[in-house]
Amino acid sequence: MKVLKFGGASVQDAEAVRNLALIIKSFHQHNLVIVVSAMNKMTNNLESLLHSKMMQDEELRSKLENIAGFHRNITRQLFPEDHIVFEKVDNLLQDLTTLSLQEPHYSYDKEYDRLVPYGELLSTTIIHAYLEMQDIKNTFLDARQVIKTDSNYRSAHVDLIQSEYLINSLFSSGEVEKSILTTQGFIGSDAQGQSTTLGREGSDFTAAIFASALNAEEVITWKDVPGLFNADPRLFDHAKKIEHISFRETIELAYYGAKILHPNTIKPLYNKGIPLKIKSFI
């Protein structure tokens, strides 16, 4: 079992989704869990949409139209026009529209966790369907069924014991019949079944939870850089790639602000001795 995590840049457009499918095909001999983020900068767009909802401002509908247009455009580029995925995407967009047009009933953080997860739900719906169309059989899982958290909205604390139990139960029950599972990063649910989020970059943490629960061989996170560097290679010409680094050193880098991984990602991997690799989807 390997866990592959794809961030927003790796699924930013139709061509990126096609590239993702090629990457998945290269792992055809392995059982896989695919953890996917929202497409491109969609989390930012949904946060902006939430701001308009909370303020009830006049830009709300135009922001909704832009989000819907983005996903429908990618879907049109990937699928024949009679494909069932169009209905599934439209249903999600209709739910998002209904939620966005409602007057706010809850705190900002709870409203955030009700609205922003649609980015991940839309991306995984599209990717699951595209993989199927490419004869890559995969099971779709709503991560909120197995990633259980408290109700600290926008930065929920994961109940690792319960989450790992639910993941193991899902696999041992035979509900996951195929060798590839497609699910969302970043999102979970609390004891009341309300959507929660794990904090920005939380998809890495989701990947680590699945890896720990399933005693995965490794986690591979796909980025737009070919590994871990001692500085941002987009800003520094002489940044050097670090071929190997300990879990402890990675935690220290994250603690001091390096934007490498969600800070909670390392512990589940460290506990099980599961290596983490960073590869370039380019």
C-alpha positions as CSV (number, residue, x, y, z in Angstrom):
1,M,0.0,0.0,0.0
2,K,1.2,3.5,-0.9
3,V,-0.4,6.8,-0.2
4,L,-0.2,9.5,-2.9
5,K,-1.1,13.1,-2.0
6,F,-1.8,15.6,-4.7
7,G,-2.0,19.3,-3.8
8,G,-3.9,22.0,-5.6
9,A,-1.1,22.9,-8.1
10,S,-1.0,19.2,-9.3
11,V,-4.7,19.4,-10.2
12,Q,-4.9,22.9,-11.4
13,D,-6.4,22.3,-14.8
14,A,-7.6,19.6,-17.2
15,E,-4.0,18.9,-18.4
16,A,-2.9,18.4,-14.8
17,V,-5.7,15.9,-14.2
18,R,-4.6,14.0,-17.3
19,N,-1.0,14.0,-15.9
20,L,-2.3,12.7,-12.5
21,A,-3.9,9.8,-14.3
22,L,-0.5,9.0,-16.0
23,I,1.2,9.1,-12.6
24,I,-1.4,6.7,-11.1
25,K,-1.0,4.3,-14.0
26,S,2.8,4.1,-13.3
27,F,1.8,2.6,-9.9
28,H,-0.4,-0.1,-11.4
29,Q,1.2,-2.9,-9.4
30,H,0.4,-1.3,-6.0
31,N,-2.7,-0.7,-3.9
32,L,-3.1,3.0,-3.5
33,V,-4.8,5.7,-1.5
34,I,-5.0,8.9,-3.4
35,V,-5.5,12.0,-1.3
36,V,-6.5,15.1,-3.3
37,S,-6.8,18.8,-2.5
38,A,-9.0,21.4,-4.0
39,M,-8.1,22.4,-7.5
40,N,-5.6,25.3,-8.2
41,K,-6.4,28.2,-5.8
42,M,-9.9,27.1,-5.1
43,T,-9.6,27.2,-1.3
44,N,-8.7,30.9,-1.6
45,N,-11.7,31.5,-3.9
46,L,-14.0,29.7,-1.5
47,E,-12.7,31.7,1.4
48,S,-13.4,34.9,-0.6
49,L,-16.9,33.5,-1.3
50,L,-17.4,33.0,2.4
51,H,-16.4,36.6,3.1
52,S,-19.1,37.7,0.7
53,K,-21.6,35.4,2.3
54,M,-20.8,36.8,5.8
55,M,-21.0,40.4,4.6
56,Q,-23.9,39.7,2.3
57,D,-22.2,41.8,-0.4
58,E,-23.0,42.2,-4.0
59,E,-20.1,40.2,-5.3
60,L,-21.5,36.9,-3.9
61,R,-23.2,35.7,-7.1
62,S,-20.3,36.6,-9.4
63,K,-17.9,34.7,-7.2
64,L,-20.3,31.7,-7.3
65,E,-20.5,31.9,-11.1
66,N,-16.7,32.0,-11.3
67,I,-16.3,28.9,-9.1
68,A,-19.0,27.0,-11.0
69,G,-17.5,28.1,-14.4
70,F,-14.0,26.9,-13.4
71,H,-15.2,23.4,-12.5
72,R,-17.6,23.1,-15.4
73,N,-14.9,24.2,-17.8
74,I,-12.4,21.5,-16.6
75,T,-15.2,18.9,-16.7
76,R,-16.0,19.8,-20.3
77,Q,-12.4,19.4,-21.3
78,L,-12.1,16.0,-19.8
79,F,-15.4,14.2,-20.5
80,P,-17.9,13.6,-23.3
81,E,-20.9,15.8,-22.8
82,D,-23.2,12.9,-21.8
83,H,-21.0,11.7,-18.9
84,I,-22.7,11.2,-15.5
85,V,-20.0,13.4,-13.9
86,F,-21.7,16.6,-15.1
87,E,-24.8,15.8,-13.0
88,K,-22.6,15.0,-10.0
89,V,-20.7,18.3,-10.3
90,D,-23.9,20.3,-10.9
91,N,-25.4,18.7,-7.7
92,L,-22.4,19.8,-5.7
93,L,-22.5,23.3,-7.2
94,Q,-26.2,23.6,-6.5
95,D,-25.6,22.6,-2.8
96,L,-22.8,25.2,-2.6
97,T,-25.0,27.8,-4.1
98,T,-27.8,27.1,-1.7
99,L,-25.5,27.2,1.3
100,S,-23.8,30.4,0.1
101,L,-27.1,32.3,-0.4
102,Q,-28.4,31.4,3.0
103,E,-28.0,34.1,5.7
104,P,-25.2,33.1,8.1
105,H,-26.5,31.1,11.1
106,Y,-23.2,30.2,12.8
107,S,-19.8,31.6,13.7
108,Y,-17.4,32.4,10.9
109,D,-15.3,29.3,11.7
110,K,-18.3,26.9,11.5
111,E,-19.6,28.6,8.3
112,Y,-16.1,28.1,6.9
113,D,-16.1,24.4,7.6
114,R,-19.6,24.1,6.0
115,L,-18.6,25.9,2.8
116,V,-14.9,25.5,2.0
117,P,-14.8,21.6,1.8
118,Y,-16.7,21.8,-1.5
119,G,-13.4,22.5,-3.1
120,E,-12.1,19.0,-2.2
121,L,-15.5,17.4,-2.9
122,L,-15.6,18.8,-6.4
123,S,-12.0,18.0,-7.2
124,T,-12.3,14.3,-6.1
125,T,-15.6,13.9,-7.9
126,I,-14.0,14.9,-11.1
127,I,-10.8,12.9,-10.6
128,H,-12.6,9.8,-9.5
129,A,-14.7,9.9,-12.7
130,Y,-11.7,10.6,-14.9
131,L,-9.7,7.7,-13.6
132,E,-12.7,5.4,-14.1
133,M,-13.0,6.7,-17.7
134,Q,-9.3,5.8,-18.2
135,D,-10.0,2.3,-16.9
136,I,-8.3,3.0,-13.6
137,K,-10.8,1.4,-11.3
138,N,-11.1,3.3,-8.0
139,T,-13.4,3.7,-5.0
140,F,-14.6,7.2,-4.0
141,L,-14.6,7.9,-0.3
142,D,-16.0,10.9,1.5
143,A,-13.2,11.5,4.0
144,R,-15.6,12.9,6.5
145,Q,-16.8,9.3,7.1
146,V,-13.5,8.2,8.6
147,I,-11.5,11.4,9.6
148,K,-13.1,12.2,13.0
149,T,-12.3,15.4,14.9
150,D,-13.4,17.6,17.6
151,S,-15.5,20.7,16.9
152,N,-12.6,23.2,16.8
153,Y,-13.8,24.5,13.5
154,R,-11.1,25.6,10.9
155,S,-8.4,23.9,12.9
156,A,-9.9,20.7,14.1
157,H,-8.0,18.2,16.2
158,V,-8.1,14.7,14.8
159,D,-9.0,11.8,17.0
160,L,-6.3,9.5,15.6
161,I,-7.4,6.4,17.4
162,Q,-11.0,6.6,16.2
163,S,-10.0,7.7,12.7
164,E,-7.5,4.8,12.2
165,Y,-10.1,2.4,13.6
166,L,-12.7,3.6,11.0
167,I,-10.2,3.4,8.2
168,N,-9.2,-0.1,9.1
169,S,-12.8,-1.2,9.5
170,L,-13.6,0.2,6.0
171,F,-10.9,-1.8,4.4
172,S,-11.5,-5.0,6.4
173,S,-15.3,-4.9,5.8
174,G,-14.8,-5.3,2.1
175,E,-16.5,-2.0,1.3
176,V,-13.4,-0.9,-0.5
177,E,-13.4,-3.6,-3.2
178,K,-10.9,-2.1,-5.6
179,S,-7.2,-1.5,-5.2
180,I,-7.3,2.3,-5.5
181,L,-9.2,4.6,-3.1
182,T,-9.8,8.3,-4.0
183,T,-10.5,10.7,-1.1
184,Q,-10.2,14.2,0.1
185,G,-7.5,15.8,2.1
186,F,-8.1,18.7,4.6
187,I,-11.6,17.7,5.7
188,G,-13.2,15.6,8.4
189,S,-16.3,15.6,10.6
190,D,-17.1,16.0,14.3
191,A,-19.2,13.9,16.6
192,Q,-22.4,15.6,15.4
193,G,-21.5,14.9,11.7
194,Q,-20.7,18.5,11.0
195,S,-17.9,19.2,8.5
196,T,-14.6,20.3,9.9
197,T,-11.3,21.3,8.4
198,L,-7.8,20.5,9.6
199,G,-6.1,23.8,8.9
200,R,-4.4,25.0,5.7
201,E,-2.2,22.4,4.1
202,G,-4.1,19.8,6.1
203,S,-4.1,17.3,3.1
204,D,-0.6,16.2,4.1
205,F,-2.0,15.3,7.5
206,T,-4.8,13.3,6.0
207,A,-2.4,11.4,3.9
208,A,-0.3,10.6,7.0
209,I,-3.4,9.4,8.9
210,F,-4.3,6.9,6.1
211,A,-0.7,5.8,5.9
212,S,-0.5,5.1,9.6
213,A,-3.8,3.3,9.7
214,L,-2.9,1.0,6.8
215,N,0.8,0.6,7.6
216,A,1.6,2.0,4.2
217,E,4.9,1.3,2.6
218,E,5.4,5.1,2.0
219,V,3.7,8.4,1.4
220,I,4.5,10.4,-1.7
221,T,3.4,14.0,-1.9
222,W,3.4,15.5,-5.4
223,K,4.6,19.2,-5.7
224,D,5.8,21.6,-8.3
225,V,9.4,21.2,-7.0
226,P,11.4,17.9,-7.3
227,G,12.0,17.5,-3.6
228,L,12.8,19.3,-0.3
229,F,15.2,22.3,-0.5
230,N,17.1,24.3,2.0
231,A,15.3,27.4,0.6
232,D,12.5,28.2,-1.8
233,P,14.1,27.4,-5.2
234,R,11.6,29.9,-6.8
235,L,13.2,32.7,-4.8
236,F,16.9,31.5,-4.4
237,D,18.9,30.5,-7.4
238,H,21.4,28.4,-5.4
239,A,18.9,26.5,-3.2
240,K,20.0,22.9,-2.7
241,K,17.9,19.8,-2.6
242,I,18.1,17.8,0.5
243,E,18.2,14.1,-0.4
244,H,17.5,12.7,3.0
245,I,16.3,14.3,6.3
246,S,15.2,12.9,9.6
247,F,11.7,13.3,11.0
248,R,13.0,15.3,13.9
249,E,14.8,17.8,11.6
250,T,11.7,18.1,9.5
251,I,9.6,19.0,12.6
252,E,12.2,21.6,13.5
253,L,12.0,23.2,10.0
254,A,8.2,23.2,10.1
255,Y,8.3,24.7,13.6
256,Y,10.5,27.6,12.4
257,G,8.1,28.4,9.6
258,A,9.3,26.3,6.6
259,K,6.3,25.7,4.3
260,I,7.1,22.0,3.8
261,L,4.3,20.1,5.4
262,H,1.4,20.5,7.8
263,P,3.1,20.4,11.2
264,N,1.0,17.4,12.4
265,T,1.9,15.3,9.4
266,I,5.2,13.9,10.8
267,K,4.0,12.2,14.0
268,P,1.8,9.4,12.5
269,L,4.6,8.6,10.1
270,Y,7.3,8.8,12.7
271,N,5.4,6.5,15.0
272,K,5.2,3.8,12.3
273,G,8.5,4.5,10.6
274,I,6.8,5.3,7.3
275,P,9.0,7.2,4.9
276,L,7.8,10.4,3.2
277,K,8.9,11.2,-0.3
278,I,8.5,14.5,-2.2
279,K,8.3,14.3,-6.0
280,S,7.5,16.6,-8.8
281,F,4.4,16.1,-10.8
282,I,6.1,18.2,-13.6
